[in-house]
Amino acid sequence: MPDTLAHGHYRRTRDAAGPDKTLAELMSGQVEHPTAAFGAYNPVSKRSQALALSVTGVYGTVLSPVTARDELLRVLDRRDNGPRPLVGPRTITPPGSQEPLQCRVTTRRMPDVDFDTVEAACTWADASTVATVREVLRSTVKPEDVNLDAFAGEVDAIRNDVRVS
């Protein structure tokens, strides 16, 4: 994973956990020769609505991008205590891109603490990568105020930053 994403808007966190090797195993029916990838990032601007951003995915030879995308979401949702969808999912093709993203806003209970987070997420798959970008938002952000179109534009830049050809 690169040190920065989205034109320098996010900087990589060095103390984050590494890729989840079981994710590659779980996706092996959708991706030949799967390799898991993970990166955690902090927003550079203190005015950002985001607290943190993560990129989670698998690269290799993706057999069916749509099926792989849907399977990745199922696997991550099971692993992450079943986030509840609040907005979406919506298919968004950012301006200037030919590739759609599936985006949504969810909430989920954080383990070992007594509050829920609101998260924006966009997921994609292509011939070599299936990945999701998730942004944990400040507690003051209401789900209905999340601009998924703007977030999809950022994720499109991130997709270009992390793309495996």
N, C-alpha and C positions, 0 to 999 in steps of 0.2 A: 504494500500500500504506500502511496506517495506521502510525503511529509505535509503537504497542504492540498486542499480540495477547493473546487469552485472558485477559481481565480484568487486563491489566497484567503477566502472567507472563513475557512476552517483549518486549524492546525492540529496535527496528530498528537494524541496523548501517548506518551511513551510507557506509562505504567499500566496500560490496559492489558487484559488477558489476550492470549494468542487465539488463533482460529480453533474452532471446535471440530476436532478430527472426526467425531461421530456424524457431523453434518455431511461430510463427504460420503461416508458409508450409507447414510440414509438417502442420499440423492443418487446413489450408484445406479438405480434403475432408470434414471432420467439423464444421467451424465456419464459418458464413458471416460475412464481415467480421471475421476473427480479429485480435485484438490480444493480444500476449504480455504477461504480467505476472510480476514476480519481486520477492521481498523476502527479505532475510536478517536473522535475528534472533538475539539472545543471550538466554539465560535471565537473569532478574533475580536469582533466588536462587542463591547459590553452592552450595547443597546439592542443586541439581537434578542428575539423572543425565544431562542433556543438555549437550553442548558448544555446539551451534548448532542452529538450526531454519531451514528455508527453505520458502517457498511459491512454487511454480512453476505457471503455468497460462496459459490462453488464455480470453478472453471474447469474446463475439459472440453469434450465434444458433446454438446447438448443435442439430444435426439429429437425432441419436440419442444421448442421454446415455450409455447403456451402451456403445455402439460407440465413442463419443468417449473415454470413460474408458479403455477397453482400448487404444485407439490411442495415447493419451497415454503410458500405461505402456510400450508397445512402443518409442515414440520415445525416451523418457527412458532406458530400459534400454540401448538401443543407444548413445546418446550418453554414458552414464555407465559405460562399460566393463562392461556386463552384470553388475549386482549378482546375487549368488546368493541365492535365497530360503532362509531358515532356518526360518521359522515363517509359515504361511499361504500364500497369501492367504486371509483370512477376511472375510466380509461381516458388518459390525457396525452395528447401529442403536443409537446411544447413547440412554440413558434420556431421555425428554422430546422426542426428535426423531422425525420421521416419515421422515427421509431416511437411507438406508444409506450406509456408507463401505466401501470395500474396503481392508483393512489387512494389512500384512505386516511381518516383520522380515527384513532382508537383511544381507549382508556384501559389501563390495567393496574391492578394492585401490585405495589412494590413489595417484594418479600421482606419480612422483618420490620416493616414500618407501617404506620397507620394512615396511609394516604394513597390516592390513585394518581397516576400520571396521565397527561394527555400527550399523545404522540402523533406526529404526521409521518407517513411512510409511503414510499413509492418503490415498486418492484418491476424488474424487467428481466427478460431472457432473450438471448440471441444465439447464434451458432456455437459460441464458445464460453458464454458466461450466463449465470442466473444469479441475481443479486437483489438485495433490498437495502434501501437507505432509510434509516429511521432517525427522526429528530425528536428528542424529549424536550417538551416546551415548558416554559415558566408556568408556575401555578396560576398566574393572573390571566393566562390566555384561555379564552372560552373556545370550545371545539368549533362552534359555528363561526368564529372569527378567523379561523385558519384559512389562509388563502392557498388552496391546493394547487391552483394554476401556477402561482409564483414559486411554490415549493417544487413543483414538477420541473420548472425551468432551471432551478438550482441542481436538481437531481440529474437533469440532462447534462449539465456541465460535469458533474461528478462522474456520471457514466462514462464520459469521454476520458476523464482523468484515470479511471481504474480499469478501463476496457482491456481485455486480453484478446489479442488477435490470433 
